[in-house]
Amino acid sequence: MDPVDRLRELCLALPETTERLSHGEPTWFIRGRKVFVTLADHHHDNRLGFWCAAPPGTSEALVTEDPELYFRPPYVGGRGWLGVYLDVPVNWDEIRDVVTEAYLMVAPKSLHARMREG
């Protein structure tokens, strides 16, 4: 499966998530308002990846640990967002965890409860 399609599948599997273009890229929103993941298809470089919300300290730790997979995205990296390359071999279970963490960083508490129930 295409990496963009796999990312889309992971994002849209989460409660009350929608997709629409933002800044010319597929972007996933919670309740149509809050961004938690955005595709970065050769945005400012020649790489395919995505940017996502991340818990405090996570971005720095992952970029240091595995710079072949993770990076600090422009614009939002200073706010703790994480970049993930999709043009390298990836562990899709790990990507699912990153996407879920991004979702939980942005989602209202009522959706946290739905995640625990599901």
GUVO-501809 format. One record per atom (N, C-alpha, C): residue number from 1; atom name; residue in one letter; y, x, z. Coordinates in Angstrom, 3 decimals. Layout:
% residues N
{NUM; "CA"; "A"; {Y; X; Z}},
...
END
This chain:
% residues 118
{1; "N"; "M"; {-1.187; 0.852; 0.000}},
{1; "CA"; "M"; {0.000; 0.000; 0.000}},
{1; "C"; "M"; {1.245; 0.894; 0.000}},
{2; "N"; "D"; {2.264; 0.458; -0.707}},
{2; "CA"; "D"; {3.542; 1.147; -0.762}},
{2; "C"; "D"; {4.135; 1.258; 0.650}},
{3; "N"; "P"; {4.731; 2.410; 1.018}},
{3; "CA"; "P"; {5.270; 2.551; 2.372}},
{3; "C"; "P"; {6.360; 1.530; 2.705}},
{4; "N"; "V"; {7.162; 1.147; 1.742}},
{4; "CA"; "V"; {8.200; 0.140; 2.001}},
{4; "C"; "V"; {7.555; -1.205; 2.299}},
{5; "N"; "D"; {6.514; -1.550; 1.572}},
{5; "CA"; "D"; {5.797; -2.799; 1.827}},
{5; "C"; "D"; {5.132; -2.780; 3.195}},
{6; "N"; "R"; {4.588; -1.636; 3.579}},
{6; "CA"; "R"; {3.959; -1.536; 4.911}},
{6; "C"; "R"; {5.005; -1.674; 6.008}},
{7; "N"; "L"; {6.155; -1.026; 5.833}},
{7; "CA"; "L"; {7.233; -1.159; 6.810}},
{7; "C"; "L"; {7.690; -2.614; 6.897}},
{8; "N"; "R"; {7.871; -3.241; 5.767}},
{8; "CA"; "R"; {8.270; -4.654; 5.708}},
{8; "C"; "R"; {7.264; -5.514; 6.485}},
{9; "N"; "E"; {6.001; -5.294; 6.262}},
{9; "CA"; "E"; {4.944; -6.054; 6.937}},
{9; "C"; "E"; {5.038; -5.894; 8.458}},
{10; "N"; "L"; {5.262; -4.663; 8.923}},
{10; "CA"; "L"; {5.381; -4.409; 10.365}},
{10; "C"; "L"; {6.593; -5.131; 10.947}},
{11; "N"; "C"; {7.711; -5.041; 10.266}},
{11; "CA"; "C"; {8.941; -5.656; 10.769}},
{11; "C"; "C"; {8.841; -7.177; 10.794}},
{12; "N"; "L"; {8.355; -7.751; 9.708}},
{12; "CA"; "L"; {8.315; -9.208; 9.608}},
{12; "C"; "L"; {7.234; -9.847; 10.482}},
{13; "N"; "A"; {6.326; -9.041; 11.013}},
{13; "CA"; "A"; {5.304; -9.556; 11.927}},
{13; "C"; "A"; {5.878; -9.844; 13.314}},
{14; "N"; "L"; {7.081; -9.350; 13.598}},
{14; "CA"; "L"; {7.689; -9.527; 14.911}},
{14; "C"; "L"; {8.444; -10.855; 14.966}},
{15; "N"; "P"; {8.494; -11.497; 16.146}},
{15; "CA"; "P"; {9.089; -12.835; 16.265}},
{15; "C"; "P"; {10.551; -12.898; 15.818}},
{16; "N"; "E"; {10.860; -13.958; 15.071}},
{16; "CA"; "E"; {12.217; -14.303; 14.656}},
{16; "C"; "E"; {12.925; -13.178; 13.899}},
{17; "N"; "T"; {12.152; -12.480; 13.076}},
{17; "CA"; "T"; {12.683; -11.393; 12.260}},
{17; "C"; "T"; {12.871; -11.866; 10.830}},
{18; "N"; "T"; {13.986; -11.456; 10.240}},
{18; "CA"; "T"; {14.273; -11.755; 8.840}},
{18; "C"; "T"; {14.683; -10.470; 8.141}},
{19; "N"; "E"; {14.627; -10.520; 6.819}},
{19; "CA"; "E"; {15.026; -9.382; 5.997}},
{19; "C"; "E"; {16.130; -9.806; 5.041}},
{20; "N"; "R"; {17.108; -8.947; 4.882}},
{20; "CA"; "R"; {18.113; -9.117; 3.841}},
{20; "C"; "R"; {18.730; -7.748; 3.560}},
{21; "N"; "L"; {19.411; -7.657; 2.443}},
{21; "CA"; "L"; {20.065; -6.403; 2.088}},
{21; "C"; "L"; {21.295; -6.192; 2.957}},
{22; "N"; "S"; {21.470; -4.958; 3.391}},
{22; "CA"; "S"; {22.669; -4.535; 4.095}},
{22; "C"; "S"; {22.996; -3.147; 3.584}},
{23; "N"; "H"; {24.188; -2.953; 3.110}},
{23; "CA"; "H"; {24.593; -1.681; 2.511}},
{23; "C"; "H"; {23.635; -1.276; 1.388}},
{24; "N"; "G"; {23.119; -2.277; 0.676}},
{24; "CA"; "G"; {22.258; -2.040; -0.469}},
{24; "C"; "G"; {20.808; -1.719; -0.153}},
{25; "N"; "E"; {20.432; -1.781; 1.114}},
{25; "CA"; "E"; {19.060; -1.438; 1.517}},
{25; "C"; "E"; {18.404; -2.620; 2.245}},
{26; "N"; "P"; {17.076; -2.791; 2.086}},
{26; "CA"; "P"; {16.387; -3.792; 2.897}},
{26; "C"; "P"; {16.595; -3.468; 4.381}},
{27; "N"; "T"; {16.967; -4.493; 5.139}},
{27; "CA"; "T"; {17.261; -4.330; 6.560}},
{27; "C"; "T"; {16.643; -5.501; 7.299}},
{28; "N"; "W"; {16.118; -5.231; 8.493}},
{28; "CA"; "W"; {15.449; -6.261; 9.269}},
{28; "C"; "W"; {16.282; -6.608; 10.489}},
{29; "N"; "F"; {16.452; -7.910; 10.671}},
{29; "CA"; "F"; {17.322; -8.471; 11.698}},
{29; "C"; "F"; {16.514; -9.344; 12.647}},
{30; "N"; "I"; {16.997; -9.438; 13.865}},
{30; "CA"; "I"; {16.449; -10.372; 14.841}},
{30; "C"; "I"; {17.406; -11.555; 14.897}},
{31; "N"; "R"; {16.842; -12.736; 14.689}},
{31; "CA"; "R"; {17.619; -13.978; 14.667}},
{31; "C"; "R"; {18.787; -13.900; 13.687}},
{32; "N"; "G"; {18.588; -13.146; 12.618}},
{32; "CA"; "G"; {19.568; -13.077; 11.556}},
{32; "C"; "G"; {20.836; -12.326; 11.881}},
{33; "N"; "R"; {20.922; -11.718; 13.069}},
{33; "CA"; "R"; {22.165; -11.083; 13.489}},
{33; "C"; "R"; {22.037; -9.621; 13.860}},
{34; "N"; "K"; {21.041; -9.262; 14.630}},
{34; "CA"; "K"; {20.956; -7.915; 15.194}},
{34; "C"; "K"; {19.976; -7.051; 14.405}},
{35; "N"; "V"; {20.470; -5.949; 13.874}},
{35; "CA"; "V"; {19.649; -5.011; 13.101}},
{35; "C"; "V"; {18.781; -4.197; 14.055}},
{36; "N"; "F"; {17.507; -4.036; 13.689}},
{36; "CA"; "F"; {16.660; -3.120; 14.449}},
{36; "C"; "F"; {16.024; -2.056; 13.557}},
{37; "N"; "V"; {15.905; -2.300; 12.253}},
{37; "CA"; "V"; {15.381; -1.320; 11.300}},
{37; "C"; "V"; {16.107; -1.500; 9.971}},
{38; "N"; "T"; {16.451; -0.380; 9.333}},
{38; "CA"; "T"; {16.997; -0.423; 7.986}},
{38; "C"; "T"; {16.354; 0.674; 7.145}},
{39; "N"; "L"; {16.023; 0.332; 5.929}},
{39; "CA"; "L"; {15.433; 1.308; 5.024}},
{39; "C"; "L"; {16.497; 2.326; 4.633}},
{40; "N"; "A"; {16.093; 3.545; 4.446}},
{40; "CA"; "A"; {16.973; 4.605; 3.958}},
{40; "C"; "A"; {16.282; 5.204; 2.733}},
{41; "N"; "D"; {16.528; 4.619; 1.590}},
{41; "CA"; "D"; {15.897; 5.049; 0.344}},
{41; "C"; "D"; {16.810; 6.033; -0.375}},
{42; "N"; "H"; {16.636; 7.296; -0.047}},
{42; "CA"; "H"; {17.424; 8.380; -0.640}},
{42; "C"; "H"; {18.904; 8.249; -0.301}},
{43; "N"; "H"; {19.191; 7.800; 0.912}},
{43; "CA"; "H"; {20.553; 7.619; 1.393}},
{43; "C"; "H"; {21.046; 8.933; 2.001}},
{44; "N"; "H"; {21.937; 9.590; 1.344}},
{44; "CA"; "H"; {22.506; 10.878; 1.768}},
{44; "C"; "H"; {21.540; 12.047; 1.621}},
{45; "N"; "D"; {20.394; 11.831; 1.062}},
{45; "CA"; "D"; {19.451; 12.924; 0.805}},
{45; "C"; "D"; {18.490; 12.440; -0.273}},
{46; "N"; "N"; {17.471; 13.168; -0.499}},
{46; "CA"; "N"; {16.506; 12.802; -1.532}},
{46; "C"; "N"; {15.184; 12.373; -0.901}},
{47; "N"; "R"; {15.281; 11.661; 0.234}},
{47; "CA"; "R"; {14.098; 11.304; 1.011}},
{47; "C"; "R"; {14.003; 9.794; 1.192}},
{48; "N"; "L"; {12.785; 9.309; 1.360}},
{48; "CA"; "L"; {12.528; 7.918; 1.698}},
{48; "C"; "L"; {12.221; 7.844; 3.188}},
{49; "N"; "G"; {12.887; 6.956; 3.883}},
{49; "CA"; "G"; {12.642; 6.799; 5.310}},
{49; "C"; "G"; {13.267; 5.522; 5.820}},
{50; "N"; "F"; {13.356; 5.427; 7.129}},
{50; "CA"; "F"; {14.064; 4.305; 7.735}},
{50; "C"; "F"; {14.770; 4.771; 8.990}},
{51; "N"; "W"; {15.782; 4.007; 9.364}},
{51; "CA"; "W"; {16.526; 4.239; 10.594}},
{51; "C"; "W"; {16.236; 3.081; 11.519}},
{52; "N"; "C"; {16.118; 3.362; 12.828}},
{52; "CA"; "C"; {15.829; 2.286; 13.764}},
{52; "C"; "C"; {16.418; 2.567; 15.138}},
{53; "N"; "A"; {16.612; 1.502; 15.887}},
{53; "CA"; "A"; {17.031; 1.626; 17.272}},
{53; "C"; "A"; {15.932; 2.360; 18.032}},
{54; "N"; "A"; {16.335; 3.081; 19.087}},
{54; "CA"; "A"; {15.348; 3.819; 19.886}},
{54; "C"; "A"; {15.812; 3.872; 21.334}},
{55; "N"; "P"; {14.867; 3.902; 22.271}},
{55; "CA"; "P"; {15.240; 4.033; 23.679}},
{55; "C"; "P"; {15.995; 5.342; 23.919}},
{56; "N"; "P"; {16.852; 5.378; 24.924}},
{56; "CA"; "P"; {17.612; 6.599; 25.222}},
{56; "C"; "P"; {16.707; 7.824; 25.336}},
{57; "N"; "G"; {17.101; 8.900; 24.675}},
{57; "CA"; "G"; {16.369; 10.160; 24.731}},
{57; "C"; "G"; {15.206; 10.278; 23.762}},
{58; "N"; "T"; {14.763; 9.172; 23.203}},
{58; "CA"; "T"; {13.600; 9.178; 22.317}},
{58; "C"; "T"; {13.876; 9.941; 21.037}},
{59; "N"; "S"; {15.017; 9.684; 20.426}},
{59; "CA"; "S"; {15.342; 10.327; 19.158}},
{59; "C"; "S"; {15.325; 11.846; 19.293}},
{60; "N"; "E"; {16.019; 12.358; 20.294}},
{60; "CA"; "E"; {16.077; 13.805; 20.483}},
{60; "C"; "E"; {14.686; 14.392; 20.701}},
{61; "N"; "A"; {13.897; 13.727; 21.518}},
{61; "CA"; "A"; {12.553; 14.226; 21.828}},
{61; "C"; "A"; {11.665; 14.246; 20.581}},
{62; "N"; "L"; {11.671; 13.150; 19.811}},
{62; "CA"; "L"; {10.791; 13.082; 18.641}},
{62; "C"; "L"; {11.239; 14.027; 17.529}},
{63; "N"; "V"; {12.545; 14.155; 17.314}},
{63; "CA"; "V"; {13.042; 15.069; 16.286}},
{63; "C"; "V"; {12.673; 16.506; 16.645}},
{64; "N"; "T"; {12.767; 16.856; 17.912}},
{64; "CA"; "T"; {12.389; 18.199; 18.363}},
{64; "C"; "T"; {10.887; 18.414; 18.221}},
{65; "N"; "E"; {10.111; 17.407; 18.589}},
{65; "CA"; "E"; {8.646; 17.501; 18.561}},
{65; "C"; "E"; {8.083; 17.555; 17.143}},
{66; "N"; "D"; {8.629; 16.740; 16.232}},
{66; "CA"; "D"; {8.052; 16.642; 14.884}},
{66; "C"; "D"; {9.148; 16.426; 13.832}},
{67; "N"; "P"; {9.897; 17.489; 13.495}},
{67; "CA"; "P"; {10.999; 17.342; 12.534}},
{67; "C"; "P"; {10.544; 17.080; 11.096}},
{68; "N"; "E"; {9.269; 17.194; 10.828}},
{68; "CA"; "E"; {8.756; 16.850; 9.500}},
{68; "C"; "E"; {8.681; 15.332; 9.317}},
{69; "N"; "L"; {8.576; 14.608; 10.428}},
{69; "CA"; "L"; {8.458; 13.152; 10.395}},
{69; "C"; "L"; {9.740; 12.453; 10.850}},
{70; "N"; "Y"; {10.390; 13.016; 11.863}},
{70; "CA"; "Y"; {11.546; 12.358; 12.469}},
{70; "C"; "Y"; {12.827; 13.132; 12.192}},
{71; "N"; "F"; {13.946; 12.408; 12.127}},
{71; "CA"; "F"; {15.243; 13.044; 11.913}},
{71; "C"; "F"; {16.335; 12.218; 12.582}},
{72; "N"; "R"; {17.494; 12.840; 12.731}},
{72; "CA"; "R"; {18.656; 12.145; 13.275}},
{72; "C"; "R"; {19.439; 11.572; 12.100}},
{73; "N"; "P"; {19.512; 10.252; 11.979}},
{73; "CA"; "P"; {20.178; 9.651; 10.826}},
{73; "C"; "P"; {21.705; 9.775; 10.916}},
{74; "N"; "P"; {22.360; 9.852; 9.764}},
{74; "CA"; "P"; {23.821; 9.868; 9.779}},
{74; "C"; "P"; {24.361; 8.533; 10.317}},
{75; "N"; "Y"; {25.591; 8.566; 10.786}},
{75; "CA"; "Y"; {26.313; 7.386; 11.292}},
{75; "C"; "Y"; {25.771; 6.877; 12.621}},
{76; "N"; "V"; {24.494; 6.544; 12.694}},
{76; "CA"; "V"; {23.943; 5.897; 13.882}},
{76; "C"; "V"; {23.149; 6.845; 14.778}},
{77; "N"; "G"; {22.891; 8.051; 14.310}},
{77; "CA"; "G"; {22.139; 9.017; 15.107}},
{77; "C"; "G"; {22.833; 9.361; 16.411}},
{78; "N"; "G"; {24.154; 9.391; 16.387}},
{78; "CA"; "G"; {24.911; 9.678; 17.602}},
{78; "C"; "G"; {24.819; 8.582; 18.644}},
{79; "N"; "R"; {24.379; 7.405; 18.222}},
{79; "CA"; "R"; {24.175; 6.288; 19.148}},
{79; "C"; "R"; {22.714; 6.180; 19.576}},
{80; "N"; "G"; {21.935; 7.218; 19.273}},
{80; "CA"; "G"; {20.547; 7.245; 19.722}},
{80; "C"; "G"; {19.533; 6.692; 18.745}},
{81; "N"; "W"; {19.988; 6.258; 17.565}},
{81; "CA"; "W"; {19.030; 5.744; 16.584}},
{81; "C"; "W"; {18.160; 6.875; 16.060}},
{82; "N"; "L"; {16.984; 6.521; 15.597}},
{82; "CA"; "L"; {15.978; 7.462; 15.120}},
{82; "C"; "L"; {15.768; 7.275; 13.625}},
{83; "N"; "G"; {15.576; 8.369; 12.912}},
{83; "CA"; "G"; {15.182; 8.328; 11.518}},
{83; "C"; "G"; {13.725; 8.720; 11.386}},
{84; "N"; "V"; {13.009; 8.050; 10.500}},
{84; "CA"; "V"; {11.592; 8.323; 10.276}},
{84; "C"; "V"; {11.370; 8.460; 8.773}},
{85; "N"; "Y"; {10.814; 9.591; 8.359}},
{85; "CA"; "Y"; {10.505; 9.797; 6.943}},
{85; "C"; "Y"; {9.245; 9.028; 6.565}},
{86; "N"; "L"; {9.273; 8.429; 5.381}},
{86; "CA"; "L"; {8.099; 7.729; 4.857}},
{86; "C"; "L"; {7.520; 8.411; 3.625}},
{87; "N"; "D"; {8.082; 9.563; 3.254}},
{87; "CA"; "D"; {7.579; 10.282; 2.085}},
{87; "C"; "D"; {6.686; 11.454; 2.483}},
{88; "N"; "V"; {6.154; 11.393; 3.693}},
{88; "CA"; "V"; {5.180; 12.349; 4.209}},
{88; "C"; "V"; {3.999; 11.542; 4.733}},
{89; "N"; "P"; {2.854; 12.158; 4.959}},
{89; "CA"; "P"; {1.757; 11.395; 5.561}},
{89; "C"; "P"; {2.168; 10.886; 6.949}},
{90; "N"; "V"; {1.967; 9.603; 7.182}},
{90; "CA"; "V"; {2.339; 9.015; 8.472}},
{90; "C"; "V"; {1.142; 8.303; 9.083}},
{91; "N"; "N"; {1.158; 8.220; 10.387}},
{91; "CA"; "N"; {0.184; 7.447; 11.139}},
{91; "C"; "N"; {0.800; 6.055; 11.323}},
{92; "N"; "W"; {0.265; 5.069; 10.638}},
{92; "CA"; "W"; {0.879; 3.743; 10.653}},
{92; "C"; "W"; {0.783; 3.065; 12.013}},
{93; "N"; "D"; {-0.160; 3.456; 12.852}},
{93; "CA"; "D"; {-0.184; 2.936; 14.227}},
{93; "C"; "D"; {1.025; 3.465; 14.995}},
{94; "N"; "E"; {1.360; 4.725; 14.774}},
{94; "CA"; "E"; {2.533; 5.325; 15.407}},
{94; "C"; "E"; {3.820; 4.662; 14.887}},
{95; "N"; "I"; {3.875; 4.409; 13.589}},
{95; "CA"; "I"; {5.044; 3.745; 13.006}},
{95; "C"; "I"; {5.180; 2.337; 13.576}},
{96; "N"; "R"; {4.072; 1.641; 13.757}},
{96; "CA"; "R"; {4.102; 0.302; 14.367}},
{96; "C"; "R"; {4.719; 0.385; 15.764}},
{97; "N"; "D"; {4.346; 1.397; 16.535}},
{97; "CA"; "D"; {4.906; 1.565; 17.879}},
{97; "C"; "D"; {6.409; 1.829; 17.826}},
{98; "N"; "V"; {6.847; 2.660; 16.887}},
{98; "CA"; "V"; {8.277; 2.959; 16.740}},
{98; "C"; "V"; {9.047; 1.693; 16.374}},
{99; "N"; "V"; {8.519; 0.925; 15.433}},
{99; "CA"; "V"; {9.170; -0.316; 15.006}},
{99; "C"; "V"; {9.209; -1.321; 16.158}},
{100; "N"; "T"; {8.140; -1.429; 16.903}},
{100; "CA"; "T"; {8.102; -2.351; 18.041}},
{100; "C"; "T"; {9.114; -1.940; 19.103}},
{101; "N"; "E"; {9.206; -0.648; 19.388}},
{101; "CA"; "E"; {10.207; -0.163; 20.351}},
{101; "C"; "E"; {11.614; -0.476; 19.871}},
{102; "N"; "A"; {11.867; -0.303; 18.568}},
{102; "CA"; "A"; {13.182; -0.621; 18.012}},
{102; "C"; "A"; {13.495; -2.101; 18.219}},
{103; "N"; "Y"; {12.521; -2.933; 17.938}},
{103; "CA"; "Y"; {12.669; -4.379; 18.119}},
{103; "C"; "Y"; {13.019; -4.705; 19.572}},
{104; "N"; "L"; {12.276; -4.132; 20.504}},
{104; "CA"; "L"; {12.484; -4.417; 21.919}},
{104; "C"; "L"; {13.833; -3.904; 22.421}},
{105; "N"; "M"; {14.361; -2.868; 21.791}},
{105; "CA"; "M"; {15.682; -2.352; 22.170}},
{105; "C"; "M"; {16.779; -3.361; 21.835}},
{106; "N"; "V"; {16.583; -4.154; 20.819}},
{106; "CA"; "V"; {17.618; -5.044; 20.301}},
{106; "C"; "V"; {17.374; -6.508; 20.677}},
{107; "N"; "A"; {16.117; -6.880; 20.834}},
{107; "CA"; "A"; {15.750; -8.296; 21.046}},
{107; "C"; "A"; {16.250; -8.827; 22.385}},
{108; "N"; "P"; {16.646; -10.109; 22.404}},
{108; "CA"; "P"; {16.983; -10.734; 23.684}},
{108; "C"; "P"; {15.738; -10.871; 24.563}},
{109; "N"; "K"; {15.967; -11.015; 25.849}},
{109; "CA"; "K"; {14.872; -11.069; 26.823}},
{109; "C"; "K"; {13.863; -12.180; 26.512}},
{110; "N"; "S"; {14.322; -13.295; 25.964}},
{110; "CA"; "S"; {13.392; -14.393; 25.655}},
{110; "C"; "S"; {12.352; -13.958; 24.632}},
{111; "N"; "L"; {12.719; -13.081; 23.728}},
{111; "CA"; "L"; {11.747; -12.594; 22.747}},
{111; "C"; "L"; {10.840; -11.528; 23.345}},
{112; "N"; "H"; {11.297; -10.822; 24.347}},
{112; "CA"; "H"; {10.422; -9.895; 25.065}},
{112; "C"; "H"; {9.249; -10.676; 25.654}},
{113; "N"; "A"; {9.575; -11.819; 26.233}},
{113; "CA"; "A"; {8.530; -12.662; 26.843}},
{113; "C"; "A"; {7.539; -13.122; 25.779}},
{114; "N"; "R"; {8.024; -13.500; 24.612}},
{114; "CA"; "R"; {7.113; -13.921; 23.535}},
{114; "C"; "R"; {6.222; -12.780; 23.101}},
{115; "N"; "M"; {6.732; -11.559; 23.103}},
{115; "CA"; "M"; {5.914; -10.390; 22.730}},
{115; "C"; "M"; {4.791; -10.198; 23.739}},
{116; "N"; "R"; {5.082; -10.370; 25.014}},
{116; "CA"; "R"; {4.060; -10.198; 26.052}},
{116; "C"; "R"; {2.988; -11.285; 25.938}},
{117; "N"; "E"; {3.393; -12.510; 25.570}},
{117; "CA"; "E"; {2.453; -13.617; 25.448}},
{117; "C"; "E"; {1.550; -13.452; 24.237}},
{118; "N"; "G"; {2.087; -12.881; 23.166}},
{118; "CA"; "G"; {1.345; -12.771; 21.907}},
{118; "C"; "G"; {0.451; -11.621; 21.925}},
END
